[in-house]
């Protein structure tokens, strides 16, 4: 399993990051839409989706996301 940091480009120059645990890249991308739908009342148009970082899961694995 891998921990993925995925960058999402939203309308009007907005950006979001999703951290997701998945077995492979394909699975990680398949989880994006369901997580975005749960977060927003109205599904925004995703202009781009990119894996920014990928780490093997080990105790203490994580990401620091700067604001």
TIKE-902119 format. One line per 8 residues: number of its first residue (from 0); their letters; for each residue x, z, y of N, C-alpha, C. Coordinates in Angstrom, 2 decimals. Example, Ala and Ser with C-alpha at 12.3 -4.5 7.8 and 13.67 -1.06 7.14 Angstrom:
0) AS) 13.19:7.80:-5.69:12.30:7.80:-4.50:13.20:7.80:-3.30 ~ 12.85:7.08:-2.25:13.67:7.14:-1.06:12.90:7.87:0.03
END
This chain:
0) XXXXXXXX) 0.84:0.00:-1.18:0.00:0.00:0.00:0.90:0.00:1.25 ~ 0.34:-0.60:2.28:1.06:-0.71:3.54:0.18:-0.21:4.69 ~ 0.82:0.29:5.71:0.16:0.69:6.94:0.42:-0.41:7.95 ~ -0.66:-1.00:8.47:-0.55:-2.14:9.40:-0.95:-1.73:10.81 ~ -0.19:-2.20:11.78:-0.56:-2.08:13.19:-0.97:-3.48:13.61 ~ -2.25:-3.64:13.95:-2.80:-4.96:14.28:-3.21:-4.96:15.75 ~ -2.78:-5.99:16.46:-3.11:-6.14:17.88:-4.27:-7.11:18.02 ~ -5.27:-6.71:18.82:-6.46:-7.52:19.04:-6.52:-7.90:20.52
8) XXXXXXXX) -6.68:-9.18:20.79:-6.90:-9.65:22.16:-8.41:-9.82:22.34 ~ -8.95:-9.13:23.34:-10.38:-9.16:23.64:-10.61:-9.93:24.93 ~ -11.87:-10.21:25.27:-12.16:-10.93:26.52:-11.62:-10.19:27.75 ~ -11.42:-10.93:28.81:-10.99:-10.42:30.11:-9.62:-9.72:30.05 ~ -8.75:-10.19:29.17:-7.40:-9.66:29.10:-7.28:-8.29:28.46 ~ -8.36:-7.78:27.92:-8.30:-6.47:27.27:-7.57:-6.58:25.94 ~ -6.99:-5.46:25.54:-6.22:-5.43:24.30:-6.57:-4.14:23.56 ~ -6.57:-4.21:22.23:-6.81:-3.03:21.39:-5.86:-3.09:20.21
16) XXXXXXXX) -5.62:-1.93:19.62:-4.78:-1.85:18.42:-5.56:-1.18:17.32 ~ -5.41:-1.68:16.11:-6.05:-1.12:14.93:-4.95:-0.75:13.95 ~ -5.01:0.47:13.43:-4.09:0.90:12.38:-4.92:0.97:11.11 ~ -4.50:0.25:10.07:-5.29:0.16:8.85:-4.37:0.20:7.62 ~ -4.85:0.82:6.57:-4.13:0.89:5.30:-4.67:-0.20:4.39 ~ -3.80:-1.05:3.86:-4.24:-2.16:3.01:-3.15:-2.51:2.01 ~ -3.57:-3.18:0.94:-2.64:-3.58:-0.13:-1.78:-4.78:0.27 ~ -2.32:-5.67:1.13:-1.57:-6.86:1.53:-2.09:-7.37:2.88
24) XXXXXXXX) -1.42:-8.39:3.42:-1.78:-8.93:4.74:-3.21:-9.44:4.77 ~ -3.60:-10.16:3.73:-4.94:-10.74:3.66:-6.01:-9.65:3.73 ~ -5.82:-8.58:2.99:-6.79:-7.47:2.99:-6.83:-6.80:4.37 ~ -5.67:-6.65:5.00:-5.61:-6.03:6.32:-6.46:-6.83:7.31 ~ -6.31:-8.16:7.30:-7.11:-9.00:8.19:-8.59:-8.91:7.86 ~ -8.93:-8.76:6.58:-10.34:-8.72:6.19:-11.04:-7.46:6.68 ~ -10.29:-6.39:6.98:-10.89:-5.14:7.44:-11.13:-5.12:8.96 ~ -10.52:-6.00:9.69:-10.56:-5.96:11.16:-11.99:-6.00:11.69
32) XXXXXXXX) -12.76:-6.99:11.29:-14.10:-7.17:11.87:-14.99:-5.94:11.65 ~ -14.96:-5.36:10.46:-15.82:-4.20:10.19:-15.42:-3.00:11.06 ~ -14.13:-2.81:11.30:-13.69:-1.71:12.16:-14.10:-1.95:13.61 ~ -13.97:-3.18:14.07:-14.35:-3.51:15.45:-15.86:-3.32:15.63 ~ -16.66:-3.76:14.66:-18.12:-3.60:14.74:-18.51:-2.14:14.82 ~ -17.81:-1.27:14.12:-18.13:0.17:14.14:-17.77:0.81:15.46 ~ -16.80:0.25:16.17:-16.32:0.86:17.42:-17.15:0.45:18.65 ~ -17.60:-0.79:18.70:-18.31:-1.32:19.87:-19.81:-1.44:19.59
40) XXXXXXXX) -20.63:-1.23:20.62:-22.07:-1.43:20.48:-22.40:-2.89:20.24 ~ -21.72:-3.78:21.00:-21.89:-5.23:20.85:-20.53:-5.80:20.45 ~ -20.52:-6.56:19.39:-19.27:-7.13:18.87:-18.63:-8.04:19.91 ~ -17.43:-7.68:20.41:-16.76:-8.57:21.37:-16.16:-9.78:20.65 ~ -15.92:-10.82:21.40:-15.28:-12.02:20.85:-13.80:-11.71:20.69 ~ -13.28:-11.82:19.49:-11.86:-11.58:19.25:-11.11:-12.87:19.51 ~ -10.29:-12.89:20.55:-9.58:-14.10:20.92:-8.34:-14.32:20.05 ~ -7.71:-13.23:19.63:-6.59:-13.35:18.68:-6.41:-12.04:17.94
48) XXXXXXXX) -5.87:-12.16:16.74:-5.59:-11.02:15.88:-4.18:-11.24:15.32 ~ -3.31:-10.24:15.47:-1.93:-10.40:14.99:-1.40:-9.10:14.41 ~ -0.72:-9.21:13.28:-0.04:-8.06:12.72:1.24:-7.86:13.53 ~ 1.37:-6.70:14.13:2.52:-6.39:14.96:3.58:-5.65:14.16 ~ 3.13:-4.81:13.23:4.06:-4.03:12.44:3.46:-3.74:11.07 ~ 4.32:-3.60:10.07:3.89:-3.33:8.70:4.89:-2.35:8.09 ~ 4.37:-1.22:7.56:5.23:-0.21:6.97:4.72:0.19:5.59 ~ 5.63:0.44:4.68:5.24:1.03:3.40:4.74:2.45:3.68
56) XXXXXXXX) 3.76:2.88:2.91:3.25:4.23:3.13:4.12:5.25:2.42 ~ 4.56:6.20:3.18:5.33:7.35:2.72:4.78:8.56:3.47 ~ 4.95:9.75:2.95:4.50:10.91:3.71:5.10:10.90:5.11 ~ 4.26:11.07:6.09:4.72:11.08:7.48:4.71:9.72:8.15 ~ 4.35:8.65:7.45:4.28:7.32:8.06:3.25:7.33:9.18 ~ 3.54:6.65:10.25:2.59:6.59:11.35:3.09:5.68:12.47 ~ 2.30:5.62:13.52:2.63:4.79:14.68:2.40:5.58:15.95 ~ 3.21:5.32:16.94:3.01:5.84:18.29:2.49:4.65:19.10
64) XXX) 1.33:4.84:19.73:0.75:3.76:20.52:0.77:4.20:21.99 ~ 1.55:3.50:22.78:1.65:3.82:24.20:0.43:3.29:24.94 ~ 0.00:4.01:25.96:-1.16:3.59:26.75:-0.71:2.85:27.90
END
